[in-house]
């Protein structure tokens, strides 16, 4: 391997590691009540000049507004997590892909907003293709936004390992899976979920998280497109 190729692999491995970290943090915010450490870390990042490219949109603006008044009281955010994602009343949003994408015949009518539809089965097929199985012990359906984001984090982690092992073909293959999952699943419904969360949230924190998630997915799709454009021709 030439020094140029080695430098390229190091750069792409670092990028994959960073992307995995963002996907993992976002997944946690949708799957679990927020911890004080995670909230403080996210608010600090939103105000950092080093992450201006990631935190330059409306989502980060919401987080900065929240940070200005935040004094470490995690209780209201944990309550809002339950109101938005756990308790099917009032401000609850259904964080499942099938609810936003699928339509089925029920009796003589076509119904939307149902769980475990065709898109759920497609998500499960994507997981199986990568050797994964979401068990009932996970506590969520396979097409929950947090599970889908966790899957992307896992793929990015595998991509990082492939670059570090100089397995360029393997890394490229994983990147294609990432790109396909973004285009066929996350980008098809998370923008609608993001808007619903932003409408129902009572704090700028969860408005910010929702908008930031959408912004990151769009930016990551562009990142993958650029990465394929700049890969050496013999890797395409």
ZIDAPE-V58746 format. One record per residue. N is the residue number from 1. RES is the residue in three letters. SS is DSSP state (alpha for helix, beta for strand, coil for the rest). BURIAL is 1 if it has 24 or more other C-alpha atoms within 12 Angstrom, else 0. D_CENTER is the distance of its C-alpha to the mean C-alpha in whole Angstrom. Layout:
BEGIN
n->[N;N]
res->[RES;RES]
ss->[SS;SS]
burial->[BURIAL;BURIAL]
d_center->[D_CENTER;D_CENTER]
END
This chain:
BEGIN
n->[1;2;3;4;5;6;7;8;9;10;11;12;13;14;15;16;17;18;19;20;21;22;23;24;25;26;27;28;29;30;31;32;33;34;35;36;37;38;39;40;41;42;43;44;45;46;47;48;49;50;51;52;53;54;55;56;57;58;59;60;61;62;63;64;65;66;67;68;69;70;71;72;73;74;75;76;77;78;79;80;81;82;83;84;85;86;87;88;89;90;91;92;93;94;95;96;97;98;99;100;101;102;103;104;105;106;107;108;109;110;111;112;113;114;115;116;117;118;119;120;121;122;123;124;125;126;127;128;129;130;131;132;133;134;135;136;137;138;139;140;141;142;143;144;145;146;147;148;149;150;151;152;153;154;155;156;157;158;159;160;161;162;163;164;165;166;167;168;169;170;171;172;173;174;175;176;177;178;179;180;181;182;183;184;185;186;187;188;189;190;191;192;193;194;195;196;197;198;199;200;201;202;203;204;205;206;207;208;209;210;211;212;213;214;215;216;217;218;219;220;221;222;223;224;225;226;227;228;229;230;231;232;233;234;235;236]
res->[UNK;UNK;UNK;UNK;UNK;UNK;UNK;UNK;UNK;UNK;UNK;UNK;UNK;UNK;UNK;UNK;UNK;UNK;UNK;UNK;UNK;UNK;UNK;UNK;UNK;UNK;UNK;UNK;UNK;UNK;UNK;UNK;UNK;UNK;UNK;UNK;UNK;UNK;UNK;UNK;UNK;UNK;UNK;UNK;UNK;UNK;UNK;UNK;UNK;UNK;UNK;UNK;UNK;UNK;UNK;UNK;UNK;UNK;UNK;UNK;UNK;UNK;UNK;UNK;UNK;UNK;UNK;UNK;UNK;UNK;UNK;UNK;UNK;UNK;UNK;UNK;UNK;UNK;UNK;UNK;UNK;UNK;UNK;UNK;UNK;UNK;UNK;UNK;UNK;UNK;UNK;UNK;UNK;UNK;UNK;UNK;UNK;UNK;UNK;UNK;UNK;UNK;UNK;UNK;UNK;UNK;UNK;UNK;UNK;UNK;UNK;UNK;UNK;UNK;UNK;UNK;UNK;UNK;UNK;UNK;UNK;UNK;UNK;UNK;UNK;UNK;UNK;UNK;UNK;UNK;UNK;UNK;UNK;UNK;UNK;UNK;UNK;UNK;UNK;UNK;UNK;UNK;UNK;UNK;UNK;UNK;UNK;UNK;UNK;UNK;UNK;UNK;UNK;UNK;UNK;UNK;UNK;UNK;UNK;UNK;UNK;UNK;UNK;UNK;UNK;UNK;UNK;UNK;UNK;UNK;UNK;UNK;UNK;UNK;UNK;UNK;UNK;UNK;UNK;UNK;UNK;UNK;UNK;UNK;UNK;UNK;UNK;UNK;UNK;UNK;UNK;UNK;UNK;UNK;UNK;UNK;UNK;UNK;UNK;UNK;UNK;UNK;UNK;UNK;UNK;UNK;UNK;UNK;UNK;UNK;UNK;UNK;UNK;UNK;UNK;UNK;UNK;UNK;UNK;UNK;UNK;UNK;UNK;UNK;UNK;UNK;UNK;UNK;UNK;UNK;UNK;UNK;UNK;UNK;UNK;UNK]
ss->[coil;coil;alpha;alpha;alpha;alpha;alpha;alpha;alpha;alpha;alpha;alpha;alpha;alpha;alpha;alpha;alpha;alpha;alpha;alpha;alpha;alpha;alpha;alpha;alpha;alpha;alpha;alpha;alpha;alpha;alpha;coil;coil;coil;coil;alpha;alpha;alpha;alpha;alpha;alpha;alpha;alpha;alpha;alpha;alpha;coil;coil;alpha;alpha;alpha;coil;coil;coil;coil;coil;coil;alpha;alpha;alpha;alpha;alpha;alpha;alpha;alpha;alpha;alpha;alpha;alpha;coil;coil;coil;coil;coil;alpha;alpha;alpha;alpha;alpha;alpha;alpha;alpha;alpha;alpha;alpha;coil;coil;coil;coil;coil;coil;coil;coil;coil;coil;beta;alpha;alpha;alpha;alpha;alpha;coil;beta;beta;beta;beta;coil;coil;beta;beta;beta;beta;coil;coil;coil;coil;coil;alpha;alpha;alpha;alpha;alpha;alpha;alpha;alpha;alpha;alpha;alpha;alpha;coil;coil;coil;coil;coil;coil;alpha;alpha;alpha;coil;coil;coil;coil;coil;beta;alpha;alpha;alpha;alpha;alpha;alpha;alpha;alpha;alpha;alpha;alpha;alpha;alpha;alpha;alpha;alpha;alpha;alpha;alpha;alpha;coil;coil;coil;alpha;alpha;alpha;alpha;alpha;alpha;alpha;alpha;alpha;alpha;alpha;alpha;alpha;alpha;alpha;alpha;alpha;alpha;alpha;alpha;alpha;alpha;alpha;alpha;alpha;alpha;alpha;alpha;alpha;alpha;alpha;alpha;alpha;coil;coil;coil;alpha;alpha;alpha;alpha;alpha;alpha;alpha;alpha;alpha;alpha;alpha;alpha;alpha;alpha;alpha;alpha;alpha;alpha;alpha;alpha;alpha;alpha;alpha;alpha;alpha;alpha;alpha;coil;coil;alpha;alpha;alpha;coil]
burial->[0;0;0;0;0;0;0;0;1;1;0;1;1;0;1;1;1;0;1;1;1;1;1;1;1;1;1;1;1;1;1;1;1;1;0;0;0;1;1;1;0;1;1;0;1;1;1;0;0;0;0;0;0;1;1;1;1;1;1;1;1;1;1;1;0;1;1;0;0;0;0;0;0;0;0;0;1;1;1;1;1;1;1;1;1;1;0;0;0;0;0;1;1;1;1;1;1;1;1;1;1;1;0;0;0;0;0;0;0;0;0;0;0;0;1;1;1;0;1;1;0;1;1;1;0;1;1;0;0;0;0;0;0;1;0;0;0;0;0;1;1;1;1;1;1;1;1;1;1;1;1;1;1;1;1;1;1;1;1;1;1;1;1;1;0;0;1;1;0;0;1;1;0;1;1;1;1;1;1;0;1;1;0;0;1;1;1;1;1;1;1;1;1;1;1;1;1;1;0;1;1;1;1;1;1;1;1;1;1;1;1;1;1;1;1;1;1;1;1;1;1;0;0;1;0;0;1;0;0;0;0;0;0;0;0;0]
d_center->[34;35;34;32;30;29;28;25;24;24;22;19;19;18;16;14;14;13;10;9;10;8;5;7;8;6;6;10;10;9;11;14;16;16;18;21;19;16;17;19;17;15;18;20;17;17;21;21;23;21;17;19;17;14;15;17;16;17;14;16;19;18;17;20;23;21;22;26;27;25;27;25;26;23;24;23;20;20;22;20;17;19;20;17;16;19;22;22;25;25;22;19;17;16;12;13;13;16;17;16;17;20;24;27;30;31;35;36;33;30;27;24;21;22;20;20;21;21;17;16;19;17;14;17;18;16;15;19;19;17;20;17;18;17;20;21;21;17;18;16;16;14;12;11;7;7;9;7;4;7;9;7;8;11;12;11;14;16;16;17;20;21;22;23;26;27;25;24;25;22;20;20;20;16;15;17;15;11;13;14;11;9;13;14;11;8;10;13;12;9;11;14;12;11;15;16;15;16;19;20;19;22;20;19;17;14;15;14;11;10;11;10;6;8;10;8;7;10;11;10;12;15;14;15;17;19;19;21;23;24;24;28;30;30;27;26]
END
